[in-house]
């Protein structure tokens, strides 16, 4: 079943989708800002020691920052919008190292 809210995705889908073997050597914090809905909000995704954790909130110095609408984020995680298309069409504002972002994608985050 497709997740319908970011919280649903982070709590149920992400743990199943995550590929720890693809996250070897990564130590990343992602600040995610989801706009346009009360279901969105601010999330911190921490990837370290081949484990991934998502919590609501903000941190002062993330490795990567992503800002997108809650609707576009749900399209991304449900495979209706590719990360590349979202980035190049301006649907996702991204700050940080693109190589690190691609590794996150490989690990199952987006």
N, C-alpha and C positions, 0 to 999 in steps of 0.2 A: 504494500500500500504506500502511495506517495505521501510524504509529509506535507502538511498544509500550513504549518507555521514554522518560523525559525526555531522555536523551542522544541517542537516536534522533531525537526531535522537533527538538532544538536543532541537531543536526549536519546532518540531511537534509531535514526537512520545512520548518522555519522559513525557510531561505534561499530555497526555492521559493515559499513562501506570502507572503513579505514584499513589501509594495507601497511602494517608496521614495517615489513621488509623494505618498502619503498621510502621509509622515513629514516633509515639508518644514517646517523651522523647529523641529523637536523636538530637544531635548537632554535626554535622560532616562536615569536609571539605575534599574533595578528590582532590588530584592533579593527573590529568590524562595526561600521555604522550603518544601520538599516533605517531608511526614512520612509515616510508616507503611510504608516500604519501603526496602530497601537501594539500590534504583534511584533514589530521589528525591534527597535531599541539598539542598545550598545552591547557588544559581545567581545570577549577576549578568548581567542583560541590559542592554546599553548601546545606546542609539539616538542617533546623532549624525551630522550631515552626510548624512542620508538613507541611513545604513548601520546594520545591526543586528549585534550580536555577543553571543554567550552564552558565559560561562565559568563553571566551577565555582568556588565560593568565596563570600566575603562582603566587603562594603565598609562603611566607617563611616557614611556619610551619603547613603543612596540618596534619589532623588526620590520613589519609591513603594516600598512593601513589601507583598508578597503572601505569605500563608501558607495552604497547603491540603494536603490529602493527595495523595500521588502518584497514587492512583486517580482522585480528582476532577480533578486537573490533566489526566490523560490523557483523561478524558471531555470536558473542556473543549476541548482541542486537537483532538480527534477529532469534535467537533460533537455529542456525545451529551448535553451539558449546556451550557446557555447561560450566558454570563458573568453576566447579570442574575439568573438564577435561583440561580446559585451564590452570588452576593453576598447576595441578600435571604434566602436560606435558611440563611446562616451557614456554608456550605461553604468559603467563601473569606474570610479575614480580610484586610482591606485598610486601608492607612494611606497617606494622601497626597491629591493633588488628583484628584477624580473626573473632571474634564474631561480631564486629561492621560491618565488611564486609558482613557477612551473613544477618544481619539486613537490610543492604542496598539492598541486593538481594530481600529480602521479600517485600521491599517497592516498587519494580518495576524498580530499577535503572539498574540492569544487568539481 
